[in-house]
Amino acid sequence: MTDRITIAAYRTHAEGRTQIVLSQTDENGRGHGYRIAGPKHYNSGVTELISADLTARDAAEIRAMLDAAFPVDQSQHRDQVLTEAADLLAAEAARGIHIRYGSATDYADHYRAVLLAARTGQEG
């Protein structure tokens, strides 16, 4: 399933007010949205004024702005990454892949690749 992220502005028919919405939809047009601005509820219909599908570049630029304005608590982020990495290690152990402690092999690059592959949905 490939999700589509769209930002759009709508004008309500009865009130003439503008609503800005960020939506995530699947290939069938089903999904959910988040109202950024404008009325929460309206009793009339709406007319779309303008919309745009966001690209990966748009997402990166928006993410950079949000991260600058609202920094992520790195300790919380670290906990999430460590939990995710531990789950991946457990999955590999279940498949019979184990780290040999005391080995001269550096597993950091391997597990960095495994974590990246899991996050992007690719096989490691």
C-alpha positions, 0 to 999 in steps of 0.5 A, spaced: 500 500 500 502 506 498 499 512 502 498 519 499 499 525 503 495 531 501 495 538 504 488 542 501 484 548 503 477 548 503 472 553 503 465 552 507 459 553 503 454 556 508 460 560 512 465 561 507 470 560 512 477 556 510 479 550 512 486 547 511 487 539 512 493 534 511 490 528 509 493 521 508 489 516 503 491 509 500 490 507 493 482 507 494 482 514 497 480 512 504 484 514 510 484 520 515 486 527 516 488 532 520 485 539 521 490 544 521 486 551 521 479 553 520 472 550 523 472 544 526 465 542 524 461 545 518 454 543 516 454 545 509 459 542 503 466 544 502 469 547 495 476 545 494 480 551 493 487 548 492 491 542 494 498 538 493 500 531 494 507 532 498 513 529 496 519 526 500 523 533 499 516 536 502 516 532 507 524 533 509 523 540 509 517 540 513 520 535 518 526 540 518 522 546 520 518 542 525 524 539 528 528 546 529 521 549 532 520 543 536 526 539 538 525 531 539 527 529 546 533 525 544 533 520 551 526 518 549 528 517 541 534 513 544 529 509 548 525 507 542 531 506 537 534 501 543 527 498 543 527 497 536 534 494 535 533 489 541 526 487 537 530 486 531 536 482 535 531 477 538 528 476 531 535 474 528 536 470 534 530 466 533 532 465 526 539 462 529 543 468 528 547 470 534 553 475 536 559 471 538 561 475 544 569 476 544 569 476 537 574 481 533 568 482 528 564 489 529 557 488 528 555 495 529 555 496 521 551 490 520 546 492 525 545 499 523 544 496 516 538 491 519 535 496 523 535 501 516 532 495 512 527 494 517 525 501 517 524 502 510 521 495 509 527 492 505 530 485 507 537 486 510 
